[in-house]
Each structure stands twice: as C-alpha cells, then as structure tokens.
C-alpha cells in the first residue's frame, strides 16, 4: 500500500520549472494571476529552490508554499520543506 501511495504522489507531482500555464492553473491555490507571476519570474531563469521561488514571486510565502506543495507542486523535484 505504501509503495502505491508513493507512486500516486509521484504521478501527481508537478515541477514549477516545467509546468505550463494550464498546469499551474490546475493546482488548487494557484489561480491564473499567480500562475502568470510564476511564469514571468521563471522567464528570467528557473527557480533554484522554494526559497528562491518565495523571494521572486509575490504572493508565495511559507503558508502558500506549503499548500502548493501539498497539492503536488515541486521545485526541482523537491516538495516544500525538503532538504536538498
């Protein structure tokens, strides 16, 4: 059962450096305006980690990052709070 859950979580993972606008919009808590902010910031270079994302995108702070991570969003494959 545990491996099945891990597989499901992995299947739902969406990396913020790879996702398009529609994929970002589909993440609960993201929304169209935040998706545009993410894509605009990403156009200047990929996000290195969650701290980089939170610094560069207004509207994403610790609580929002935790919420987005719980929905399957990752930064370079890492969920929020994971140590690289």
PDB file with SEQRES, HELIX, SHEET and CRYST1 records, atoms N, CA, C and O in Angstrom:
SEQRES   1 A   84  UNK UNK UNK UNK UNK UNK UNK UNK UNK UNK UNK UNK UNK          
SEQRES   2 A   84  UNK UNK UNK UNK UNK UNK UNK UNK UNK UNK UNK UNK UNK          
SEQRES   3 A   84  UNK UNK UNK UNK UNK UNK UNK UNK UNK UNK UNK UNK UNK          
SEQRES   4 A   84  UNK UNK UNK UNK UNK UNK UNK UNK UNK UNK UNK UNK UNK          
SEQRES   5 A   84  UNK UNK UNK UNK UNK UNK UNK UNK UNK UNK UNK UNK UNK          
SEQRES   6 A   84  UNK UNK UNK UNK UNK UNK UNK UNK UNK UNK UNK UNK UNK          
SEQRES   7 A   84  UNK UNK UNK UNK UNK UNK                                      
HELIX    1 AA1 UNK A    2  UNK A   12  1                                  11    
HELIX    2 AA2 UNK A   21  UNK A   25  1                                   5    
HELIX    3 AA3 UNK A   31  UNK A   42  1                                  12    
HELIX    4 AA4 UNK A   50  UNK A   56  1                                   7    
HELIX    5 AA5 UNK A   62  UNK A   70  1                                   9    
SHEET    1 AA1 2 UNK A  14  UNK A  15  0                                        
SHEET    2 AA1 2 UNK A  73  UNK A  74  1                                        
CRYST1    1.000    1.000    1.000  90.00  90.00  90.00 P 1           1          
ATOM      1  N   UNK A   1       0.838  -1.201   0.000  1.00  0.00           N  
ATOM      2  CA  UNK A   1       0.000   0.000   0.000  1.00  0.00           C  
ATOM      3  C   UNK A   1       0.871   1.248   0.000  1.00  0.00           C  
ATOM      4  O   UNK A   1       0.598   2.209  -0.718  1.00  0.00           O  
ATOM      5  N   UNK A   2       1.930   1.223   0.818  1.00  0.00           N  
ATOM      6  CA  UNK A   2       2.799   2.400   0.897  1.00  0.00           C  
ATOM      7  C   UNK A   2       3.411   2.740  -0.454  1.00  0.00           C  
ATOM      8  O   UNK A   2       3.440   3.906  -0.848  1.00  0.00           O  
ATOM      9  N   UNK A   3       3.902   1.727  -1.168  1.00  0.00           N  
ATOM     10  CA  UNK A   3       4.510   1.992  -2.471  1.00  0.00           C  
ATOM     11  C   UNK A   3       3.481   2.527  -3.463  1.00  0.00           C  
ATOM     12  O   UNK A   3       3.808   3.346  -4.322  1.00  0.00           O  
ATOM     13  N   UNK A   4       2.243   2.064  -3.343  1.00  0.00           N  
ATOM     14  CA  UNK A   4       1.184   2.574  -4.220  1.00  0.00           C  
ATOM     15  C   UNK A   4       0.921   4.049  -3.928  1.00  0.00           C  
ATOM     16  O   UNK A   4       0.701   4.843  -4.842  1.00  0.00           O  
ATOM     17  N   UNK A   5       0.947   4.402  -2.657  1.00  0.00           N  
ATOM     18  CA  UNK A   5       0.751   5.812  -2.293  1.00  0.00           C  
ATOM     19  C   UNK A   5       1.902   6.668  -2.809  1.00  0.00           C  
ATOM     20  O   UNK A   5       1.685   7.774  -3.304  1.00  0.00           O  
ATOM     21  N   UNK A   6       3.111   6.161  -2.695  1.00  0.00           N  
ATOM     22  CA  UNK A   6       4.268   6.909  -3.195  1.00  0.00           C  
ATOM     23  C   UNK A   6       4.165   7.093  -4.710  1.00  0.00           C  
ATOM     24  O   UNK A   6       4.486   8.158  -5.236  1.00  0.00           O  
ATOM     25  N   UNK A   7       3.716   6.052  -5.401  1.00  0.00           N  
ATOM     26  CA  UNK A   7       3.564   6.151  -6.844  1.00  0.00           C  
ATOM     27  C   UNK A   7       2.516   7.202  -7.192  1.00  0.00           C  
ATOM     28  O   UNK A   7       2.718   8.002  -8.106  1.00  0.00           O  
ATOM     29  N   UNK A   8       1.420   7.206  -6.481  1.00  0.00           N  
ATOM     30  CA  UNK A   8       0.351   8.182  -6.735  1.00  0.00           C  
ATOM     31  C   UNK A   8       0.866   9.588  -6.505  1.00  0.00           C  
ATOM     32  O   UNK A   8       0.603  10.489  -7.301  1.00  0.00           O  
ATOM     33  N   UNK A   9       1.605   9.779  -5.409  1.00  0.00           N  
ATOM     34  CA  UNK A   9       2.131  11.112  -5.124  1.00  0.00           C  
ATOM     35  C   UNK A   9       3.076  11.551  -6.243  1.00  0.00           C  
ATOM     36  O   UNK A   9       3.030  12.696  -6.694  1.00  0.00           O  
ATOM     37  N   UNK A  10       3.927  10.634  -6.681  1.00  0.00           N  
ATOM     38  CA  UNK A  10       4.853  10.962  -7.750  1.00  0.00           C  
ATOM     39  C   UNK A  10       4.140  11.291  -9.049  1.00  0.00           C  
ATOM     40  O   UNK A  10       4.581  12.159  -9.802  1.00  0.00           O  
ATOM     41  N   UNK A  11       3.055  10.608  -9.308  1.00  0.00           N  
ATOM     42  CA  UNK A  11       2.296  10.843 -10.533  1.00  0.00           C  
ATOM     43  C   UNK A  11       1.623  12.214 -10.500  1.00  0.00           C  
ATOM     44  O   UNK A  11       1.386  12.821 -11.544  1.00  0.00           O  
ATOM     45  N   UNK A  12       1.320  12.693  -9.308  1.00  0.00           N  
ATOM     46  CA  UNK A  12       0.668  13.985  -9.176  1.00  0.00           C  
ATOM     47  C   UNK A  12       1.662  15.133  -9.098  1.00  0.00           C  
ATOM     48  O   UNK A  12       1.268  16.295  -9.196  1.00  0.00           O  
ATOM     49  N   UNK A  13       2.939  14.831  -8.925  1.00  0.00           N  
ATOM     50  CA  UNK A  13       3.944  15.882  -8.783  1.00  0.00           C  
ATOM     51  C   UNK A  13       4.046  16.703 -10.065  1.00  0.00           C  
ATOM     52  O   UNK A  13       4.025  16.174 -11.177  1.00  0.00           O  
ATOM     53  N   UNK A  14       4.156  17.996  -9.871  1.00  0.00           N  
ATOM     54  CA  UNK A  14       4.275  18.929 -10.987  1.00  0.00           C  
ATOM     55  C   UNK A  14       5.387  19.902 -10.650  1.00  0.00           C  
ATOM     56  O   UNK A  14       5.292  20.648  -9.675  1.00  0.00           O  
ATOM     57  N   UNK A  15       6.438  19.898 -11.448  1.00  0.00           N  
ATOM     58  CA  UNK A  15       7.563  20.789 -11.154  1.00  0.00           C  
ATOM     59  C   UNK A  15       7.290  22.178 -11.709  1.00  0.00           C  
ATOM     60  O   UNK A  15       6.918  22.339 -12.871  1.00  0.00           O  
ATOM     61  N   UNK A  16       7.478  23.170 -10.863  1.00  0.00           N  
ATOM     62  CA  UNK A  16       7.171  24.552 -11.225  1.00  0.00           C  
ATOM     63  C   UNK A  16       8.069  25.055 -12.353  1.00  0.00           C  
ATOM     64  O   UNK A  16       7.697  25.984 -13.070  1.00  0.00           O  
ATOM     65  N   UNK A  17       9.241  24.455 -12.518  1.00  0.00           N  
ATOM     66  CA  UNK A  17      10.148  24.868 -13.590  1.00  0.00           C  
ATOM     67  C   UNK A  17       9.786  24.255 -14.938  1.00  0.00           C  
ATOM     68  O   UNK A  17      10.324  24.664 -15.967  1.00  0.00           O  
ATOM     69  N   UNK A  18       8.876  23.274 -14.943  1.00  0.00           N  
ATOM     70  CA  UNK A  18       8.491  22.598 -16.176  1.00  0.00           C  
ATOM     71  C   UNK A  18       7.043  22.866 -16.578  1.00  0.00           C  
ATOM     72  O   UNK A  18       6.683  22.721 -17.746  1.00  0.00           O  
ATOM     73  N   UNK A  19       6.224  23.253 -15.625  1.00  0.00           N  
ATOM     74  CA  UNK A  19       4.777  23.357 -15.851  1.00  0.00           C  
ATOM     75  C   UNK A  19       4.411  24.528 -16.758  1.00  0.00           C  
ATOM     76  O   UNK A  19       5.029  25.591 -16.717  1.00  0.00           O  
ATOM     77  N   UNK A  20       3.381  24.294 -17.582  1.00  0.00           N  
ATOM     78  CA  UNK A  20       2.865  25.394 -18.400  1.00  0.00           C  
ATOM     79  C   UNK A  20       1.748  26.110 -17.638  1.00  0.00           C  
ATOM     80  O   UNK A  20       1.403  25.720 -16.522  1.00  0.00           O  
ATOM     81  N   UNK A  21       1.193  27.141 -18.236  1.00  0.00           N  
ATOM     82  CA  UNK A  21       0.192  27.948 -17.545  1.00  0.00           C  
ATOM     83  C   UNK A  21      -1.040  27.136 -17.145  1.00  0.00           C  
ATOM     84  O   UNK A  21      -1.543  27.282 -16.030  1.00  0.00           O  
ATOM     85  N   UNK A  22      -1.525  26.287 -18.039  1.00  0.00           N  
ATOM     86  CA  UNK A  22      -2.713  25.474 -17.732  1.00  0.00           C  
ATOM     87  C   UNK A  22      -2.435  24.516 -16.584  1.00  0.00           C  
ATOM     88  O   UNK A  22      -3.288  24.317 -15.719  1.00  0.00           O  
ATOM     89  N   UNK A  23      -1.250  23.924 -16.573  1.00  0.00           N  
ATOM     90  CA  UNK A  23      -0.901  23.002 -15.491  1.00  0.00           C  
ATOM     91  C   UNK A  23      -0.809  23.744 -14.158  1.00  0.00           C  
ATOM     92  O   UNK A  23      -1.292  23.255 -13.137  1.00  0.00           O  
ATOM     93  N   UNK A  24      -0.194  24.916 -14.170  1.00  0.00           N  
ATOM     94  CA  UNK A  24      -0.112  25.703 -12.939  1.00  0.00           C  
ATOM     95  C   UNK A  24      -1.504  26.105 -12.461  1.00  0.00           C  
ATOM     96  O   UNK A  24      -1.804  26.017 -11.270  1.00  0.00           O  
ATOM     97  N   UNK A  25      -2.353  26.545 -13.391  1.00  0.00           N  
ATOM     98  CA  UNK A  25      -3.725  26.931 -13.036  1.00  0.00           C  
ATOM     99  C   UNK A  25      -4.491  25.782 -12.390  1.00  0.00           C  
ATOM    100  O   UNK A  25      -5.390  26.009 -11.580  1.00  0.00           O  
ATOM    101  N   UNK A  26      -4.137  24.552 -12.747  1.00  0.00           N  
ATOM    102  CA  UNK A  26      -4.868  23.389 -12.233  1.00  0.00           C  
ATOM    103  C   UNK A  26      -4.509  23.065 -10.783  1.00  0.00           C  
ATOM    104  O   UNK A  26      -5.198  22.272 -10.141  1.00  0.00           O  
ATOM    105  N   UNK A  27      -3.451  23.662 -10.269  1.00  0.00           N  
ATOM    106  CA  UNK A  27      -3.041  23.410  -8.887  1.00  0.00           C  
ATOM    107  C   UNK A  27      -3.934  24.216  -7.956  1.00  0.00           C  
ATOM    108  O   UNK A  27      -4.004  25.441  -8.058  1.00  0.00           O  
ATOM    109  N   UNK A  28      -4.614  23.527  -7.051  1.00  0.00           N  
ATOM    110  CA  UNK A  28      -5.505  24.204  -6.105  1.00  0.00           C  
ATOM    111  C   UNK A  28      -4.699  25.220  -5.292  1.00  0.00           C  
ATOM    112  O   UNK A  28      -3.673  24.885  -4.702  1.00  0.00           O  
ATOM    113  N   UNK A  29      -5.176  26.454  -5.271  1.00  0.00           N  
ATOM    114  CA  UNK A  29      -4.490  27.511  -4.541  1.00  0.00           C  
ATOM    115  C   UNK A  29      -3.614  28.389  -5.419  1.00  0.00           C  
ATOM    116  O   UNK A  29      -3.135  29.432  -4.975  1.00  0.00           O  
ATOM    117  N   UNK A  30      -3.403  27.972  -6.662  1.00  0.00           N  
ATOM    118  CA  UNK A  30      -2.536  28.755  -7.548  1.00  0.00           C  
ATOM    119  C   UNK A  30      -3.332  29.874  -8.207  1.00  0.00           C  
ATOM    120  O   UNK A  30      -3.107  31.045  -7.899  1.00  0.00           O  
ATOM    121  N   UNK A  31      -4.244  29.549  -9.094  1.00  0.00           N  
ATOM    122  CA  UNK A  31      -5.048  30.565  -9.767  1.00  0.00           C  
ATOM    123  C   UNK A  31      -4.311  31.247 -10.894  1.00  0.00           C  
ATOM    124  O   UNK A  31      -3.081  31.250 -10.928  1.00  0.00           O  
ATOM    125  N   UNK A  32      -5.068  31.835 -11.829  1.00  0.00           N  
ATOM    126  CA  UNK A  32      -4.477  32.436 -13.028  1.00  0.00           C  
ATOM    127  C   UNK A  32      -3.492  33.576 -12.751  1.00  0.00           C  
ATOM    128  O   UNK A  32      -2.446  33.646 -13.396  1.00  0.00           O  
ATOM    129  N   UNK A  33      -3.803  34.463 -11.811  1.00  0.00           N  
ATOM    130  CA  UNK A  33      -2.903  35.602 -11.600  1.00  0.00           C  
ATOM    131  C   UNK A  33      -1.572  35.156 -11.007  1.00  0.00           C  
ATOM    132  O   UNK A  33      -0.525  35.690 -11.374  1.00  0.00           O  
ATOM    133  N   UNK A  34      -1.598  34.184 -10.095  1.00  0.00           N  
ATOM    134  CA  UNK A  34      -0.353  33.693  -9.521  1.00  0.00           C  
ATOM    135  C   UNK A  34       0.437  32.888 -10.547  1.00  0.00           C  
ATOM    136  O   UNK A  34       1.667  32.931 -10.559  1.00  0.00           O  
ATOM    137  N   UNK A  35      -0.266  32.159 -11.404  1.00  0.00           N  
ATOM    138  CA  UNK A  35       0.410  31.409 -12.472  1.00  0.00           C  
ATOM    139  C   UNK A  35       1.191  32.356 -13.375  1.00  0.00           C  
ATOM    140  O   UNK A  35       2.326  32.061 -13.749  1.00  0.00           O  
ATOM    141  N   UNK A  36       0.592  33.489 -13.729  1.00  0.00           N  
ATOM    142  CA  UNK A  36       1.261  34.472 -14.585  1.00  0.00           C  
ATOM    143  C   UNK A  36       2.497  35.035 -13.874  1.00  0.00           C  
ATOM    144  O   UNK A  36       3.539  35.222 -14.503  1.00  0.00           O  
ATOM    145  N   UNK A  37       2.391  35.305 -12.576  1.00  0.00           N  
ATOM    146  CA  UNK A  37       3.548  35.808 -11.816  1.00  0.00           C  
ATOM    147  C   UNK A  37       4.682  34.792 -11.828  1.00  0.00           C  
ATOM    148  O   UNK A  37       5.849  35.149 -11.988  1.00  0.00           O  
ATOM    149  N   UNK A  38       4.326  33.519 -11.656  1.00  0.00           N  
ATOM    150  CA  UNK A  38       5.333  32.451 -11.664  1.00  0.00           C  
ATOM    151  C   UNK A  38       6.010  32.373 -13.032  1.00  0.00           C  
ATOM    152  O   UNK A  38       7.236  32.309 -13.116  1.00  0.00           O  
ATOM    153  N   UNK A  39       5.219  32.378 -14.095  1.00  0.00           N  
ATOM    154  CA  UNK A  39       5.779  32.272 -15.442  1.00  0.00           C  
ATOM    155  C   UNK A  39       6.637  33.483 -15.789  1.00  0.00           C  
ATOM    156  O   UNK A  39       7.666  33.349 -16.452  1.00  0.00           O  
ATOM    157  N   UNK A  40       6.218  34.663 -15.343  1.00  0.00           N  
ATOM    158  CA  UNK A  40       7.002  35.879 -15.589  1.00  0.00           C  
ATOM    159  C   UNK A  40       8.349  35.789 -14.877  1.00  0.00           C  
ATOM    160  O   UNK A  40       9.389  36.070 -15.473  1.00  0.00           O  
ATOM    161  N   UNK A  41       8.329  35.398 -13.608  1.00  0.00           N  
ATOM    162  CA  UNK A  41       9.582  35.268 -12.858  1.00  0.00           C  
ATOM    163  C   UNK A  41      10.459  34.170 -13.449  1.00  0.00           C  
ATOM    164  O   UNK A  41      11.680  34.315 -13.517  1.00  0.00           O  
ATOM    165  N   UNK A  42       9.840  33.075 -13.875  1.00  0.00           N  
ATOM    166  CA  UNK A  42      10.602  31.954 -14.436  1.00  0.00           C  
ATOM    167  C   UNK A  42      11.247  32.319 -15.759  1.00  0.00           C  
ATOM    168  O   UNK A  42      12.260  31.729 -16.134  1.00  0.00           O  
ATOM    169  N   UNK A  43      10.678  33.283 -16.477  1.00  0.00           N  
ATOM    170  CA  UNK A  43      11.264  33.690 -17.760  1.00  0.00           C  
ATOM    171  C   UNK A  43      12.654  34.303 -17.576  1.00  0.00           C  
ATOM    172  O   UNK A  43      13.418  34.416 -18.534  1.00  0.00           O  
ATOM    173  N   UNK A  44      12.975  34.694 -16.354  1.00  0.00           N  
ATOM    174  CA  UNK A  44      14.300  35.247 -16.034  1.00  0.00           C  
ATOM    175  C   UNK A  44      15.248  34.176 -15.514  1.00  0.00           C  
ATOM    176  O   UNK A  44      16.380  34.476 -15.135  1.00  0.00           O  
ATOM    177  N   UNK A  45      14.792  32.939 -15.494  1.00  0.00           N  
ATOM    178  CA  UNK A  45      15.616  31.821 -15.032  1.00  0.00           C  
ATOM    179  C   UNK A  45      14.818  30.901 -14.136  1.00  0.00           C  
ATOM    180  O   UNK A  45      13.928  31.338 -13.407  1.00  0.00           O  
ATOM    181  N   UNK A  46      15.146  29.622 -14.199  1.00  0.00           N  
ATOM    182  CA  UNK A  46      14.453  28.637 -13.376  1.00  0.00           C  
ATOM    183  C   UNK A  46      14.654  28.924 -11.897  1.00  0.00           C  
ATOM    184  O   UNK A  46      15.640  29.544 -11.497  1.00  0.00           O  
ATOM    185  N   UNK A  47      13.705  28.464 -11.093  1.00  0.00           N  
ATOM    186  CA  UNK A  47      13.802  28.612  -9.644  1.00  0.00           C  
ATOM    187  C   UNK A  47      14.755  27.562  -9.104  1.00  0.00           C  
ATOM    188  O   UNK A  47      14.658  26.387  -9.460  1.00  0.00           O  
ATOM    189  N   UNK A  48      15.680  27.983  -8.243  1.00  0.00           N  
ATOM    190  CA  UNK A  48      16.664  27.062  -7.676  1.00  0.00           C  
ATOM    191  C   UNK A  48      16.052  26.183  -6.600  1.00  0.00           C  
ATOM    192  O   UNK A  48      16.364  24.996  -6.502  1.00  0.00           O  
ATOM    193  N   UNK A  49      15.173  26.777  -5.790  1.00  0.00           N  
ATOM    194  CA  UNK A  49      14.552  26.066  -4.676  1.00  0.00           C  
ATOM    195  C   UNK A  49      13.345  26.869  -4.204  1.00  0.00           C  
ATOM    196  O   UNK A  49      13.018  27.915  -4.766  1.00  0.00           O  
ATOM    197  N   UNK A  50      12.689  26.363  -3.163  1.00  0.00           N  
ATOM    198  CA  UNK A  50      11.486  27.040  -2.670  1.00  0.00           C  
ATOM    199  C   UNK A  50      11.807  28.448  -2.171  1.00  0.00           C  
ATOM    200  O   UNK A  50      11.013  29.367  -2.372  1.00  0.00           O  
ATOM    201  N   UNK A  51      12.961  28.629  -1.524  1.00  0.00           N  
ATOM    202  CA  UNK A  51      13.336  29.957  -1.022  1.00  0.00           C  
ATOM    203  C   UNK A  51      13.471  30.944  -2.187  1.00  0.00           C  
ATOM    204  O   UNK A  51      13.036  32.091  -2.086  1.00  0.00           O  
ATOM    205  N   UNK A  52      14.064  30.501  -3.274  1.00  0.00           N  
ATOM    206  CA  UNK A  52      14.210  31.335  -4.469  1.00  0.00           C  
ATOM    207  C   UNK A  52      12.828  31.690  -5.030  1.00  0.00           C  
ATOM    208  O   UNK A  52      12.577  32.840  -5.391  1.00  0.00           O  
ATOM    209  N   UNK A  53      11.943  30.705  -5.100  1.00  0.00           N  
ATOM    210  CA  UNK A  53      10.578  30.940  -5.578  1.00  0.00           C  
ATOM    211  C   UNK A  53       9.874  31.975  -4.707  1.00  0.00           C  
ATOM    212  O   UNK A  53       9.272  32.917  -5.223  1.00  0.00           O  
ATOM    213  N   UNK A  54       9.946  31.806  -3.400  1.00  0.00           N  
ATOM    214  CA  UNK A  54       9.253  32.724  -2.483  1.00  0.00           C  
ATOM    215  C   UNK A  54       9.830  34.133  -2.553  1.00  0.00           C  
ATOM    216  O   UNK A  54       9.107  35.111  -2.363  1.00  0.00           O  
ATOM    217  N   UNK A  55      11.119  34.238  -2.822  1.00  0.00           N  
ATOM    218  CA  UNK A  55      11.753  35.555  -2.928  1.00  0.00           C  
ATOM    219  C   UNK A  55      11.334  36.263  -4.215  1.00  0.00           C  
ATOM    220  O   UNK A  55      11.153  37.480  -4.224  1.00  0.00           O  
ATOM    221  N   UNK A  56      11.183  35.516  -5.283  1.00  0.00           N  
ATOM    222  CA  UNK A  56      10.951  36.111  -6.604  1.00  0.00           C  
ATOM    223  C   UNK A  56       9.489  36.274  -6.994  1.00  0.00           C  
ATOM    224  O   UNK A  56       9.186  37.051  -7.899  1.00  0.00           O  
ATOM    225  N   UNK A  57       8.569  35.561  -6.334  1.00  0.00           N  
ATOM    226  CA  UNK A  57       7.153  35.630  -6.711  1.00  0.00           C  
ATOM    227  C   UNK A  57       6.342  36.167  -5.536  1.00  0.00           C  
ATOM    228  O   UNK A  57       6.187  35.496  -4.516  1.00  0.00           O  
ATOM    229  N   UNK A  58       5.823  37.392  -5.696  1.00  0.00           N  
ATOM    230  CA  UNK A  58       4.986  37.939  -4.635  1.00  0.00           C  
ATOM    231  C   UNK A  58       3.702  37.126  -4.569  1.00  0.00           C  
ATOM    232  O   UNK A  58       3.139  36.753  -5.598  1.00  0.00           O  
ATOM    233  N   UNK A  59       3.251  36.859  -3.367  1.00  0.00           N  
ATOM    234  CA  UNK A  59       2.054  36.054  -3.193  1.00  0.00           C  
ATOM    235  C   UNK A  59       2.358  34.623  -2.794  1.00  0.00           C  
ATOM    236  O   UNK A  59       1.453  33.880  -2.413  1.00  0.00           O  
ATOM    237  N   UNK A  60       3.625  34.225  -2.877  1.00  0.00           N  
ATOM    238  CA  UNK A  60       4.011  32.900  -2.399  1.00  0.00           C  
ATOM    239  C   UNK A  60       4.950  33.083  -1.217  1.00  0.00           C  
ATOM    240  O   UNK A  60       6.102  33.492  -1.360  1.00  0.00           O  
ATOM    241  N   UNK A  61       4.423  32.769  -0.063  1.00  0.00           N  
ATOM    242  CA  UNK A  61       5.204  32.786   1.171  1.00  0.00           C  
ATOM    243  C   UNK A  61       5.109  31.399   1.786  1.00  0.00           C  
ATOM    244  O   UNK A  61       4.633  30.468   1.136  1.00  0.00           O  
ATOM    245  N   UNK A  62       5.547  31.248   3.010  1.00  0.00           N  
ATOM    246  CA  UNK A  62       5.653  29.928   3.614  1.00  0.00           C  
ATOM    247  C   UNK A  62       4.329  29.157   3.613  1.00  0.00           C  
ATOM    248  O   UNK A  62       4.302  27.992   3.218  1.00  0.00           O  
ATOM    249  N   UNK A  63       3.248  29.777   4.042  1.00  0.00           N  
ATOM    250  CA  UNK A  63       1.965  29.059   4.099  1.00  0.00           C  
ATOM    251  C   UNK A  63       1.480  28.667   2.716  1.00  0.00           C  
ATOM    252  O   UNK A  63       0.995  27.552   2.524  1.00  0.00           O  
ATOM    253  N   UNK A  64       1.603  29.571   1.743  1.00  0.00           N  
ATOM    254  CA  UNK A  64       1.179  29.267   0.365  1.00  0.00           C  
ATOM    255  C   UNK A  64       2.069  28.177  -0.222  1.00  0.00           C  
ATOM    256  O   UNK A  64       1.580  27.277  -0.904  1.00  0.00           O  
ATOM    257  N   UNK A  65       3.371  28.251   0.038  1.00  0.00           N  
ATOM    258  CA  UNK A  65       4.299  27.239  -0.463  1.00  0.00           C  
ATOM    259  C   UNK A  65       3.936  25.862   0.085  1.00  0.00           C  
ATOM    260  O   UNK A  65       3.946  24.875  -0.650  1.00  0.00           O  
ATOM    261  N   UNK A  66       3.617  25.797   1.367  1.00  0.00           N  
ATOM    262  CA  UNK A  66       3.217  24.529   1.987  1.00  0.00           C  
ATOM    263  C   UNK A  66       1.937  24.004   1.328  1.00  0.00           C  
ATOM    264  O   UNK A  66       1.839  22.816   1.021  1.00  0.00           O  
ATOM    265  N   UNK A  67       0.963  24.883   1.112  1.00  0.00           N  
ATOM    266  CA  UNK A  67      -0.298  24.495   0.481  1.00  0.00           C  
ATOM    267  C   UNK A  67      -0.064  23.965  -0.931  1.00  0.00           C  
ATOM    268  O   UNK A  67      -0.611  22.927  -1.304  1.00  0.00           O  
ATOM    269  N   UNK A  68       0.742  24.668  -1.711  1.00  0.00           N  
ATOM    270  CA  UNK A  68       1.014  24.256  -3.088  1.00  0.00           C  
ATOM    271  C   UNK A  68       1.771  22.934  -3.119  1.00  0.00           C  
ATOM    272  O   UNK A  68       1.498  22.077  -3.960  1.00  0.00           O  
ATOM    273  N   UNK A  69       2.712  22.772  -2.212  1.00  0.00           N  
ATOM    274  CA  UNK A  69       3.475  21.535  -2.141  1.00  0.00           C  
ATOM    275  C   UNK A  69       2.564  20.358  -1.799  1.00  0.00           C  
ATOM    276  O   UNK A  69       2.725  19.265  -2.344  1.00  0.00           O  
ATOM    277  N   UNK A  70       1.610  20.581  -0.900  1.00  0.00           N  
ATOM    278  CA  UNK A  70       0.659  19.526  -0.541  1.00  0.00           C  
ATOM    279  C   UNK A  70      -0.212  19.136  -1.729  1.00  0.00           C  
ATOM    280  O   UNK A  70      -0.744  18.027  -1.769  1.00  0.00           O  
ATOM    281  N   UNK A  71      -0.361  20.041  -2.700  1.00  0.00           N  
ATOM    282  CA  UNK A  71      -1.136  19.750  -3.911  1.00  0.00           C  
ATOM    283  C   UNK A  71      -0.275  19.062  -4.970  1.00  0.00           C  
ATOM    284  O   UNK A  71      -0.770  18.729  -6.046  1.00  0.00           O  
ATOM    285  N   UNK A  72       1.008  18.846  -4.676  1.00  0.00           N  
ATOM    286  CA  UNK A  72       1.890  18.122  -5.592  1.00  0.00           C  
ATOM    287  C   UNK A  72       2.900  18.985  -6.323  1.00  0.00           C  
ATOM    288  O   UNK A  72       3.668  18.474  -7.138  1.00  0.00           O  
ATOM    289  N   UNK A  73       2.917  20.290  -6.048  1.00  0.00           N  
ATOM    290  CA  UNK A  73       3.874  21.174  -6.722  1.00  0.00           C  
ATOM    291  C   UNK A  73       5.263  20.996  -6.118  1.00  0.00           C  
ATOM    292  O   UNK A  73       5.414  20.924  -4.898  1.00  0.00           O  
ATOM    293  N   UNK A  74       6.273  20.928  -6.979  1.00  0.00           N  
ATOM    294  CA  UNK A  74       7.659  20.807  -6.528  1.00  0.00           C  
ATOM    295  C   UNK A  74       8.506  21.886  -7.187  1.00  0.00           C  
ATOM    296  O   UNK A  74       8.116  22.480  -8.192  1.00  0.00           O  
ATOM    297  N   UNK A  75       9.674  22.127  -6.599  1.00  0.00           N  
ATOM    298  CA  UNK A  75      10.691  22.993  -7.204  1.00  0.00           C  
ATOM    299  C   UNK A  75      11.924  22.112  -7.381  1.00  0.00           C  
ATOM    300  O   UNK A  75      12.511  21.646  -6.405  1.00  0.00           O  
ATOM    301  N   UNK A  76      12.304  21.893  -8.619  1.00  0.00           N  
ATOM    302  CA  UNK A  76      13.410  20.971  -8.930  1.00  0.00           C  
ATOM    303  C   UNK A  76      13.191  19.604  -8.293  1.00  0.00           C  
ATOM    304  O   UNK A  76      14.127  18.981  -7.789  1.00  0.00           O  
ATOM    305  N   UNK A  77      11.937  19.146  -8.322  1.00  0.00           N  
ATOM    306  CA  UNK A  77      11.603  17.832  -7.812  1.00  0.00           C  
ATOM    307  C   UNK A  77      11.472  17.741  -6.296  1.00  0.00           C  
ATOM    308  O   UNK A  77      11.201  16.664  -5.764  1.00  0.00           O  
ATOM    309  N   UNK A  78      11.661  18.851  -5.597  1.00  0.00           N  
ATOM    310  CA  UNK A  78      11.625  18.836  -4.148  1.00  0.00           C  
ATOM    311  C   UNK A  78      10.321  19.423  -3.611  1.00  0.00           C  
ATOM    312  O   UNK A  78       9.917  20.507  -4.032  1.00  0.00           O  
ATOM    313  N   UNK A  79       9.657  18.721  -2.686  1.00  0.00           N  
ATOM    314  CA  UNK A  79       8.500  19.312  -2.035  1.00  0.00           C  
ATOM    315  C   UNK A  79       8.959  20.397  -1.060  1.00  0.00           C  
ATOM    316  O   UNK A  79      10.130  20.442  -0.682  1.00  0.00           O  
ATOM    317  N   UNK A  80       8.047  21.257  -0.661  1.00  0.00           N  
ATOM    318  CA  UNK A  80       8.392  22.318   0.282  1.00  0.00           C  
ATOM    319  C   UNK A  80       8.837  21.713   1.602  1.00  0.00           C  
ATOM    320  O   UNK A  80       8.208  20.788   2.117  1.00  0.00           O  
ATOM    321  N   UNK A  81       9.922  22.241   2.144  1.00  0.00           N  
ATOM    322  CA  UNK A  81      10.411  21.768   3.426  1.00  0.00           C  
ATOM    323  C   UNK A  81      11.432  20.641   3.316  1.00  0.00           C  
ATOM    324  O   UNK A  81      12.057  20.277   4.312  1.00  0.00           O  
ATOM    325  N   UNK A  82      11.609  20.089   2.130  1.00  0.00           N  
ATOM    326  CA  UNK A  82      12.599  19.023   1.952  1.00  0.00           C  
ATOM    327  C   UNK A  82      13.983  19.633   1.901  1.00  0.00           C  
ATOM    328  O   UNK A  82      14.173  20.729   1.373  1.00  0.00           O  
ATOM    329  N   UNK A  83      14.944  18.919   2.451  1.00  0.00           N  
ATOM    330  CA  UNK A  83      16.311  19.402   2.373  1.00  0.00           C  
ATOM    331  C   UNK A  83      16.937  18.862   1.099  1.00  0.00           C  
ATOM    332  O   UNK A  83      16.807  17.678   0.790  1.00  0.00           O  
ATOM    333  N   UNK A  84      17.612  19.728   0.364  1.00  0.00           N  
ATOM    334  CA  UNK A  84      18.175  19.309  -0.929  1.00  0.00           C  
ATOM    335  C   UNK A  84      19.262  18.270  -0.792  1.00  0.00           C  
ATOM    336  O   UNK A  84      19.823  17.828  -1.795  1.00  0.00           O  
TER     337      UNK A  84                                                      
END                                                                             
